[in-house]
Amino acid sequence: MSNIQETTLEINLAHLSHNFRYIKSKIANGVKMLAVVKASGYGSDAIVIAKHLEKIGADYLAVAYTAEGIALREAQVQIPILVLHPQPVNFSKLIEHRLEPNVYSFRTLQHFIKAATALHQTDYPVHIKFNTGLNRIGFSNNDIPLILSEIDQSQALKIVALLSHLAASEDHDEKDFTTTQIKTFQEIADKMNVGLGYRPMLHLSNTSGILNYQKAHFDMVRSGIGLYGYGNEAKYDQALKPVASLKSVISQIHILAPGDSLGYNRAFKATDTTKTATIPIGHADGISRNFGKANGFVTIGQQRAYILGNVCMDMIMVDVTQIDCQEGDEVVIFDATTNAAQVAEFSGTISYELLTAVSSRVKRVVIADKL
Ligand SMILES: *Cc1c(COP(=O)(O)O)cnc(C)c1O
């Protein structure tokens, strides 16, 4: 029976270890593994996840923002941490916490040189990002001469890696586009190597890049979603194990008579006698309002219970007319059986969004890995 007595996110570290080994098995010996722990470790707990990954042999971590990296350093995480999307206002703090910036524009390069120089740094490790088709952040191919001259004039920093990001590595209809991105990245790296007179590390692949494009592995890979148990494709989802399970309980059961309405705006009106269960999880916990009006479901006793009416801030009401259940029973939003990819797909979103939406007020319980 369930030991869940309130809305809880379980974080299974044995599953994280399993996924880490699985991703590792897909890359050659000597290719480094960077684990992406941004957005609270994809909605779980960045510190718990980062510490475990450090213990089981991750080479690098990455976060999106500087504050996320600082929190990891304050928790005594020691391995290198890449900040994927830093802002100049945080560069001094970033340096003080030994975080490595992803430098993606002349503005960030110039500000970083200034900050590193002011703090008397030499050879401070930076990663230089190139845009190869995603058109989000990154230098262009044409920027290479100017990057090299700016770097040349400063002792403060050293380019330890070049990176880019794939736009559609999970999409088999976009193989040509991805192959072109890989080729463009290699050409840029060749030019940079000549200009620098040494060869920084190269990294390009996210999880689907790792799983679908051996040629995109280079010196290091960056895995996020795969480590959390999702491979953007059913065959990989089967091999991986979801780390996070979001569960709750039935607070109360109501019987609606035909004509009764349910919830805010009376968004559901019963035409037949309807048994409903009220569950203490709402949009403030990460259940999007788009999941309302039968656009989303939870699982109770292995059966789907659709969300009726509007999602409230702290509650949802679901249809349990056909389900034998009682107040206090366990409710699964997603777990290893009904995974976040399936639940997300039903509601028109993706695992990434559903996982990272789980808000900080939801209780976290860590299930240890017996290492
Ligand atoms: C988030 C992110 C990743 C991880 O992507 P997954 O698809 O979760 O593996 C890798 N690289 C960059 C630049 C990212 O922003």
The ligand as a Gaussian input file, in Angstrom:
#p B3LYP/6-31G(d) Opt

LIG

0 1
 C       19.400000      21.784000     -21.823000
 C       20.565000      21.640000     -22.698000
 C       21.141000      20.377000     -22.924000
 C       20.510000      19.086000     -22.454000
 O       19.560000      18.669000     -23.402000
 P       18.758000      17.283000     -23.221000
 O       17.901000      17.220000     -24.442000
 O       17.956000      17.455000     -21.989000
 O       19.754000      16.218000     -23.117000
 C       22.330000      20.311000     -23.628000
 N       22.898000      21.440000     -24.119000
 C       22.347000      22.666000     -23.967000
 C       23.025000      23.859000     -24.549000
 C       21.149000      22.813000     -23.264000
 O       20.606000      24.013000     -23.136000

